[in-house]
Structure formats: C-alpha cells, structure tokens
Amino acid sequence: MTPVLAIDGPGGAGKGTVSKRLAESLGWHLLDSGALYRLVGVAARKRDVEFSNDAPLSDIARNLDVEFRIVEGGELVQTWLDGEPVDHLLRTETAGSDASVVAAIPAVRDALLQRQRDFAHPPGLVADGRDMGTVVFPEADLKVFLTASAEERAQRRYKQLKEQGLSANLRALREELEARDRRDSERATAPLKPAPDAWVFDTTGVGIDQVVAMIRERLEGVLSSRGSA
Ligand code: DC
C-alpha cells in the first residue's frame, strides 16, 4: 500500500505551500485536489455552463482533459486544460469561489473521486484538500487538519497577492474567505471538517518552516511505528 499523508483545512491555512514542500522533500507525489474543482469551474465558464446545472457540470468533471506538465527542470507544474495553459485562470479569487460552488454538487464530487485516488503511487502521496482524510483517503497514514485564525489566513493571502504584484483588499479577502469556509463546511456532501482521527494543527503564529518540520516529524514517527508493527 502506498503511504498517504492527507492535509485538509480551510482556504489560506497554508496547505498548498506546506503540501508542496513536504512532497518535494519526501520525493512523494502531490495531489492538489482543489485544482481539480477549480478546473471544473474554469471549464464551465469557458463553455457557458451555468453553475446551477448539475448534469453538464458532472460531465465536465468526469471528462476533464487536464494535464499537469512539469517544466523548468521539475521546478514548476503547469496546468493545461483542453490543450491550453490555464494557470493564470486557476489561482484567482473567482476561480476559488466558483470551485467552492461546483464542489457542493455531489455528482461533481463523485466524478472526481477515482481520479483523485489514482494519484496514489509509490513511493507515497501528499494529498491536499478538504476531504482527503474523511472521504478520498480514509485509510491515510497521517491526517492533518491545518487551520489558522480567519484574520491570519486573510493576511497571508493578502501578502501572497501583493508579492505577485496583484491588487488586494484585506477586508474583502477576509469576507470572501469566511463565505467560502461557510459554504465548504455547511454543504451536505463531504463537508470541510477534521476526520475523527486527524491531528488538528492550529498554525496561527507558527512559521511555515516550523509547520513543515512538525508534520514531517509526526509522519516519520507514524511510518516508523507502522514499519516495526
Ligand atoms: O484548496 P483550493 O482553495 O484550491 O480549493 C478551492 C475550492 O474547492 C474550495 O473552496 C472547496 C473546493 N474543494 C473541495 O470541496 N474539496 C477538495 N478536496 C478540495 C477543494
């Protein structure tokens, strides 16, 4: 069985950066499940499909023609949809909130389930999302629920956008983040919540290097106790 590290939590908690760093340092594969939901939203907009229309949205999810291309000597992953690069469309606030809307549709989640499980290949997988530990990989070796206060998450996102030279409004970001948290937590299917056996890690005031190191240490403990069991 391929070892799986599940990292769930609300938006802006640092899951993306932490998951990427852990996957790189472990030499494991990475599943950015949020990107799949974002892609469904982007494809729906490209095809003028309304977000209230479940059947065509689940068709889009089932047939996503997506490719993650590794470029610049492995440094960068580019996302291609229907033969076109779409990274510039994926990381916007609109793509995030569209993703959260389509992600509430059970048929869309169903359509993406096996595709996500197929990412689990040796030597291991770091899976980043909202329901990695609860639904997609319930047998994950370690489940981390990464969180931080809404204020700190909004601040982190603000800083990220500014560093990319994009304009941002802290209050609007916080409101959007809280609306997304509510939608993700209150939906009926696979809501955002920690698995009963997850380690809930509040990273408010904890630097990213320390977060990565603490998860790595815990994972090594779990893997070595499994190895000797
Ligand atoms: O992690 P992210 O910001 O890229 O995710 C975008 C949205 O996709 C998020 O608000 C909810 C949805 N999502 C989900 O429902 N389940 C996942 N496993 C990952 C993301």
Residues whose N, C-alpha, C, O or C-beta is under 5 A from the ligand:
A	BS01	DC	G11 S33 G34 A35 Y37 G96 A99 S100 A103 D128 G129 R130 D131 R180 D184
